[in-house]
Amino acid sequence: MAIEPPNLAYYRAVEGAWAAPLEFVVTDWRAFWAGPMGLIDRLSLLAMLCTSRLFGAFLIETSVDATTATARDQVIHTTRVTKWGMTLLRSTETLSLSPNGRDLSMRIELRVWPTRWRVRAAPPAPATVDATAHHATYRFPWFGTEMRQRAERSADGSTVTLTQETDFLRGVQVLRRR
């Protein structure tokens, strides 16, 4: 039996549907206002932060499909953020696994309220899975800045903890299997 490379082993271990409350905290308001974000993106993010603070967390739902990984060295990851049943963000990430067994490239197509008809396609972003296949790190464009994300799957496979940070924002989500 062949041993799977860490990047494939990681995504096979987290294959399926996941969900968690989604909350962010602004860590630097000066950086938030100074950032290169567009007006609609800034207002959307402010609305999300205020709504979350007043009415509770949003819901983040993700899915990982690694069934095509063996044939095409690709994993499909989806993300959906909702509040009161309304979709505010939807993205599809195509993860192309590198033959070196650790790296991957992520292509993101994103739709965000209130301009959900507009697809935002980001240039390929780098990501890495550690040798143990328990941690993945990502860097990708997010509302005019760079999002740094670290995902850590639990030993028993029941949770994935996401730590997400920009120059002005931080969030920690504990995703659970659905």
C-alpha positions as CSV (number, residue, x, y, z in Angstrom):
1,M,0.0,0.0,0.0
2,A,1.4,3.4,-1.0
3,I,1.7,6.2,1.5
4,E,-0.2,9.3,0.6
5,P,1.7,12.6,0.4
6,P,0.7,15.0,3.3
7,N,-1.2,17.4,1.0
8,L,-3.5,14.6,-0.2
9,A,-3.7,12.9,3.2
10,Y,-4.8,16.2,4.9
11,Y,-7.7,16.8,2.5
12,R,-8.8,13.1,2.5
13,A,-8.9,13.4,6.4
14,V,-11.1,16.5,6.3
15,E,-13.3,15.4,3.4
16,G,-17.0,16.1,4.0
17,A,-19.2,18.9,5.3
18,W,-18.3,21.2,8.2
19,A,-19.9,24.2,10.1
20,A,-19.2,26.7,12.8
21,P,-20.2,30.1,14.1
22,L,-18.2,32.8,12.3
23,E,-17.0,35.8,14.2
24,F,-14.2,38.3,13.6
25,V,-12.7,41.0,15.8
26,V,-11.2,44.2,14.5
27,T,-7.7,44.3,15.9
28,D,-6.6,47.6,14.4
29,W,-9.3,50.1,13.4
30,R,-6.6,52.5,11.9
31,A,-5.4,49.7,9.6
32,F,-9.1,48.9,8.7
33,W,-9.8,52.5,7.6
34,A,-6.4,52.8,5.8
35,G,-6.6,49.6,3.9
36,P,-7.1,49.5,0.1
37,M,-10.7,48.0,0.4
38,G,-13.4,49.4,-1.9
39,L,-16.3,51.2,-0.4
40,I,-18.9,48.4,-0.9
41,D,-16.5,45.8,0.5
42,R,-15.8,48.1,3.5
43,L,-19.5,48.7,4.1
44,S,-20.3,45.0,3.7
45,L,-17.6,44.0,6.3
46,L,-18.8,46.7,8.7
47,A,-22.4,45.5,8.3
48,M,-21.2,41.9,9.1
49,L,-19.2,43.0,12.1
50,C,-22.1,45.1,13.5
51,T,-24.8,42.4,12.8
52,S,-22.6,39.8,14.4
53,R,-22.1,41.9,17.5
54,L,-25.8,42.8,17.8
55,F,-27.5,39.6,16.8
56,G,-24.9,36.8,17.2
57,A,-22.5,35.0,15.0
58,F,-22.9,34.2,11.3
59,L,-22.7,30.6,10.2
60,I,-19.8,29.3,8.1
61,E,-20.4,26.1,6.2
62,T,-17.6,24.4,4.2
63,S,-17.2,21.3,2.2
64,V,-14.2,19.4,1.0
65,D,-14.3,17.0,-2.0
66,A,-11.1,15.1,-2.5
67,T,-12.6,12.4,-4.8
68,T,-10.9,13.9,-7.9
69,A,-7.5,14.3,-6.1
70,T,-6.1,11.0,-7.3
71,A,-7.1,11.5,-10.9
72,R,-6.4,15.2,-11.3
73,D,-4.4,16.2,-8.2
74,Q,-7.3,18.7,-7.3
75,V,-9.5,19.1,-4.3
76,I,-12.7,21.2,-4.4
77,H,-13.4,23.3,-1.3
78,T,-16.6,25.4,-0.9
79,T,-17.4,28.0,1.7
80,R,-20.8,29.6,2.4
81,V,-21.5,32.3,5.1
82,T,-25.1,32.8,6.1
83,K,-27.2,34.8,8.6
84,W,-30.9,34.1,9.0
85,G,-30.8,31.7,6.0
86,M,-29.5,34.4,3.7
87,T,-26.2,33.7,1.9
88,L,-23.8,36.6,2.3
89,L,-20.7,35.0,0.9
90,R,-20.1,31.9,-1.3
91,S,-16.8,30.8,-2.7
92,T,-15.4,27.8,-4.5
93,E,-11.7,27.1,-4.1
94,T,-10.0,24.7,-6.5
95,L,-6.9,23.3,-4.7
96,S,-4.2,22.0,-7.1
97,L,-1.9,19.7,-5.2
98,S,1.8,19.9,-6.0
99,P,3.8,16.7,-6.7
100,N,6.2,17.7,-3.9
101,G,3.5,16.4,-1.5
102,R,3.3,19.5,0.7
103,D,2.4,22.5,-1.4
104,L,-0.7,23.5,-3.3
105,S,-2.1,26.4,-5.3
106,M,-5.5,27.7,-4.6
107,R,-7.8,29.4,-7.1
108,I,-10.7,31.2,-5.6
109,E,-14.0,32.3,-7.1
110,L,-15.9,34.5,-4.6
111,R,-19.4,36.0,-4.6
112,V,-20.2,38.5,-1.8
113,W,-23.4,40.3,-0.8
114,P,-24.7,42.8,-1.9
115,T,-23.1,42.1,-5.3
116,R,-23.5,38.3,-5.4
117,W,-24.0,38.4,-9.2
118,R,-20.3,39.5,-9.5
119,V,-17.8,36.7,-9.5
120,R,-14.4,37.7,-8.1
121,A,-11.6,35.5,-9.3
122,A,-8.3,35.8,-7.4
123,P,-5.0,34.9,-8.9
124,P,-3.6,31.5,-7.7
125,A,-2.6,31.7,-4.0
126,P,-0.1,29.5,-2.2
127,A,-0.8,27.0,0.6
128,T,1.2,24.4,2.4
129,V,0.4,21.3,4.4
130,D,2.9,20.2,7.1
131,A,4.6,16.8,7.0
132,T,2.2,15.4,9.6
133,A,-0.9,16.2,7.5
134,H,-2.5,17.9,10.5
135,H,-1.9,21.6,9.6
136,A,-2.5,23.7,6.5
137,T,-1.5,27.3,6.0
138,Y,-2.9,29.6,3.4
139,R,-2.3,33.2,2.1
140,F,-4.9,34.6,-0.2
141,P,-6.4,38.0,-1.3
142,W,-9.4,39.0,0.9
143,F,-11.2,42.4,0.6
144,G,-8.2,44.2,-0.7
145,T,-5.7,42.8,1.8
146,E,-4.0,39.4,2.5
147,M,-5.7,36.8,4.6
148,R,-3.4,34.5,6.5
149,Q,-5.2,31.3,7.5
150,R,-4.0,28.3,9.5
151,A,-6.2,25.2,9.7
152,E,-5.5,22.5,12.3
153,R,-7.4,19.3,12.3
154,S,-7.9,17.5,15.6
155,A,-6.3,14.0,16.1
156,D,-9.7,12.4,16.2
157,G,-10.9,14.2,13.1
158,S,-13.9,15.7,14.7
159,T,-12.8,19.4,14.4
160,V,-10.8,21.8,12.3
161,T,-9.7,25.0,14.0
162,L,-9.3,27.9,11.6
163,T,-7.3,30.9,12.7
164,Q,-7.8,33.8,10.2
165,E,-5.9,37.1,10.3
166,T,-5.4,40.2,8.3
167,D,-3.6,43.4,9.2
168,F,-6.8,44.6,10.9
169,L,-8.9,41.5,11.7
170,R,-8.7,38.2,13.5
171,G,-11.1,35.3,13.9
172,V,-10.9,31.8,15.3
173,Q,-13.5,29.3,14.1
174,V,-13.8,25.7,15.3
175,L,-15.5,23.8,12.5
176,R,-17.3,20.6,13.4
177,R,-18.4,17.8,11.1
178,R,-22.0,17.9,9.9
